[in-house]
Amino acid sequence: FYLSDTLDTLRSRIHQKTGTSPGFQHLQIYSSNVCLFEIPPEYNEDTKLGYFSLEHGMKVHCLDLDPHSGSKGGQYENTSLVKKYRMSDEDYDNRKGTLRDWERQKKEKDASFTLRKHAKEHQELMEAKRQAKLGLELPKGFEYDENGKPIRVEEEEVASSSAVAAKTTIEDTIIITERGIKVGLRCEVQPGGRRGRVAFVGTVSEIDNNSWVGVVFDEPVGKTDGTKSGKQYFDSPGKKFWWFY
């Protein structure tokens, strides 16, 4: 502001920034946390700011006197005052084009399909493409196709299923540890950009002996309520807020 600006100019700027109408602005001019001037709404709006002997570093505080003001109650900043829409689990289950609908379609084509498996394979493919772009050796299980693009190749089956399970558990544990995944951290699960927090890290004997990460979602986009085969692993705000990865 310039000292030649009028009080009306100052009030108009405050109105633009806060939504408080000039007719309800009670201004206070501070210097080093000491109030030097009180300027009520009815003060002459043509008064120059220089009249108040303003100096660099002073601040103007506006008190909103409007009893029906939205900005006074924090309605423009406090998101907790905004009514949230929550879709029922039944409505979400019937909706087309959602992550759950996409997963159902995949399972119809491949009964072994899981989101965890898909996410793991997608991440591995992206890493293979990254290494190919850098001219590095492709990861195990990938090779170049006739067009020079990395593709997945079927690996030989391991003779002992118990050995496979043990190897997977160790690898999963290493991945979880290296990525710093631990209970309480915020996270985003792909595909779908579903956000929530990590609520469990460990084995889930009802599924298998591998290492699993349990996530409580902010919205009902999971599959359970924190239980697996009747065993409670963590409290959930409702049905289908939970899932294991």
C-alpha positions in Angstrom: 0.0 0.0 0.0 1.0 3.6 -0.5 0.4 6.3 2.1 -1.6 8.2 -0.6 -4.1 5.3 -0.7 -7.4 5.8 1.0 -9.0 3.8 3.7 -11.6 2.7 1.1 -8.8 1.2 -1.0 -7.6 -0.8 2.0 -11.0 -2.0 2.9 -11.7 -3.1 -0.7 -8.5 -5.1 -0.7 -9.4 -6.8 2.6 -12.8 -7.6 1.2 -11.3 -9.3 -1.9 -9.0 -11.4 0.3 -11.3 -12.3 3.2 -14.9 -11.9 2.0 -15.7 -9.4 4.8 -17.7 -6.5 3.5 -16.2 -3.0 4.1 -19.3 -2.0 6.1 -18.5 -4.7 8.7 -14.7 -4.2 8.9 -13.4 -2.9 12.3 -9.7 -2.3 11.6 -6.8 -2.3 14.1 -3.3 -1.0 13.2 -0.5 -2.7 15.1 3.1 -2.0 15.6 5.2 -4.6 17.5 2.0 -6.2 18.8 0.8 -2.9 20.2 -2.5 -1.6 18.8 -2.0 2.1 17.8 -5.3 2.8 16.1 -8.9 1.5 16.1 -10.8 2.2 12.9 -14.5 1.4 13.1 -16.6 0.7 9.9 -18.2 4.2 9.9 -14.8 6.0 9.8 -14.4 8.4 6.8 -13.4 6.2 3.9 -11.6 9.0 2.1 -9.0 9.3 4.8 -5.5 8.7 3.5 -3.4 5.9 5.1 -0.7 8.4 5.7 -2.9 10.1 8.3 -2.3 7.1 10.6 1.5 7.6 10.3 2.0 4.1 8.9 5.5 2.7 8.7 7.0 -0.4 7.1 6.5 -3.5 9.2 3.1 -2.4 10.7 0.2 -4.7 10.3 -3.6 -4.2 9.9 -5.9 -6.6 11.7 -9.6 -6.9 10.6 -12.4 -7.8 13.0 -15.5 -9.1 11.1 -18.6 -7.6 12.7 -21.1 -9.2 10.4 -23.2 -11.6 12.6 -24.0 -13.7 9.5 -20.5 -13.7 8.0 -19.3 -16.9 6.4 -15.6 -16.0 6.7 -15.9 -15.2 10.4 -16.9 -18.8 11.2 -14.1 -20.2 9.0 -16.4 -21.6 6.3 -14.0 -20.6 3.6 -11.0 -22.4 5.2 -12.2 -25.0 7.6 -13.0 -28.1 5.6 -14.4 -29.9 8.6 -17.5 -27.7 8.3 -18.2 -29.0 4.8 -20.7 -31.8 4.7 -19.1 -34.9 3.1 -20.8 -37.2 0.7 -20.3 -40.9 1.6 -21.5 -43.5 -0.9 -23.1 -46.6 0.5 -21.3 -49.8 0.0 -24.2 -51.2 -2.0 -24.3 -48.2 -4.4 -20.5 -48.5 -4.9 -20.8 -52.2 -5.6 -23.4 -51.6 -8.3 -21.6 -48.8 -9.9 -19.8 -49.4 -13.3 -16.3 -48.3 -14.1 -15.0 -48.5 -10.6 -11.9 -50.3 -9.3 -14.2 -53.0 -7.8 -16.0 -53.5 -11.1 -12.7 -53.7 -13.0 -11.5 -56.3 -10.6 -14.6 -58.4 -11.1 -14.2 -58.3 -14.9 -10.6 -59.4 -14.5 -11.5 -62.3 -12.3 -14.1 -63.5 -14.8 -11.3 -63.9 -17.3 -8.6 -65.1 -14.9 -9.7 -66.7 -11.6 -6.2 -66.3 -10.1 -6.3 -62.5 -10.7 -5.7 -60.4 -7.6 -5.0 -56.7 -7.2 -1.8 -57.5 -5.3 -0.6 -59.7 -8.1 -1.5 -57.1 -10.7 0.3 -54.3 -8.8 3.4 -56.4 -8.4 3.6 -57.5 -12.0 2.9 -53.9 -13.2 5.7 -52.6 -11.0 8.1 -55.2 -12.3 7.2 -54.3 -15.9 7.7 -50.6 -15.3 11.1 -51.4 -13.9 12.0 -53.5 -16.9 11.0 -50.7 -19.2 13.1 -48.2 -17.2 16.2 -50.4 -17.4 15.6 -51.0 -21.1 15.4 -47.2 -21.7 18.7 -46.8 -19.9 20.3 -49.6 -21.9 20.7 -51.8 -18.8 20.3 -55.6 -18.5 16.7 -56.6 -18.1 15.5 -58.0 -14.8 15.1 -61.8 -14.5 12.0 -63.0 -16.1 12.0 -60.4 -19.0 13.3 -60.4 -22.5 13.0 -58.2 -25.6 10.3 -59.0 -28.1 10.7 -58.8 -31.9 10.0 -55.0 -31.7 12.7 -54.4 -29.1 10.2 -54.0 -26.2 10.6 -55.8 -22.9 8.1 -58.5 -22.2 7.6 -61.0 -19.4 8.5 -64.6 -20.0 7.2 -67.6 -18.1 9.7 -68.8 -15.4 10.3 -72.4 -14.7 8.2 -73.8 -11.9 10.0 -74.4 -8.7 9.8 -78.0 -7.7 9.0 -77.5 -4.0 6.0 -75.3 -3.2 7.2 -74.9 0.3 10.5 -73.5 -0.9 8.6 -71.0 -3.1 6.5 -69.9 -0.1 9.6 -69.4 2.0 11.4 -67.5 -0.7 8.4 -65.3 -1.3 8.1 -64.5 2.4 11.7 -63.5 2.7 11.5 -61.4 -0.5 8.3 -59.7 0.7 9.8 -58.9 4.1 12.9 -57.4 2.5 10.8 -55.3 0.2 8.6 -54.0 3.1 11.7 -53.2 5.2 13.6 -51.5 2.4 10.6 -49.3 1.5 10.2 -48.2 5.1 6.6 -49.4 5.3 5.4 -49.4 8.9 2.2 -49.1 10.9 0.8 -45.5 11.1 2.2 -44.3 7.7 -0.1 -42.6 5.2 -0.2 -44.4 1.9 -1.7 -44.5 -1.6 -2.6 -47.8 -3.2 -2.5 -48.4 -6.9 -4.4 -49.0 -9.1 -7.1 -46.4 -8.3 -5.1 -43.9 -6.2 -6.9 -45.2 -3.0 -5.6 -43.4 0.1 -5.4 -44.6 3.6 -3.0 -45.6 6.3 -0.9 -48.7 7.1 -2.6 -50.5 10.0 -0.9 -53.9 9.9 2.4 -55.4 8.8 3.0 -59.2 9.1 1.8 -62.6 8.2 -1.8 -63.6 7.7 -2.1 -67.3 8.3 -5.7 -67.3 6.9 -4.3 -66.4 3.5 -0.8 -67.9 3.4 2.6 -67.6 5.1 3.7 -64.5 3.1 4.2 -61.0 4.5 1.2 -58.7 4.1 0.5 -55.0 4.6 -3.0 -54.2 5.9 -4.4 -50.8 4.8 -7.4 -48.9 6.3 -8.8 -46.7 3.5 -10.3 -43.3 3.9 -13.3 -44.5 1.8 -15.1 -47.9 1.5 -13.0 -49.1 -1.4 -11.5 -52.2 0.3 -13.0 -55.7 0.8 -13.1 -56.4 4.5 -13.7 -54.8 7.9 -10.3 -55.7 9.3 -11.0 -59.4 9.7 -9.9 -62.4 7.8 -11.8 -65.7 8.2 -13.3 -64.4 11.4 -10.0 -63.2 12.9 -9.8 -59.5 13.8 -6.5 -57.9 12.7 -7.4 -54.3 13.2 -10.3 -52.0 13.9 -12.1 -50.6 10.9 -14.6 -47.7 10.5 -16.9 -49.9 8.6 -17.3 -52.7 6.0 -14.9 -52.7 3.0 -12.5 -50.1 4.4 -9.8 -52.7 4.8 -7.6 -54.8 2.5 -4.3 -56.7 2.6 -1.4 -56.3 0.1 
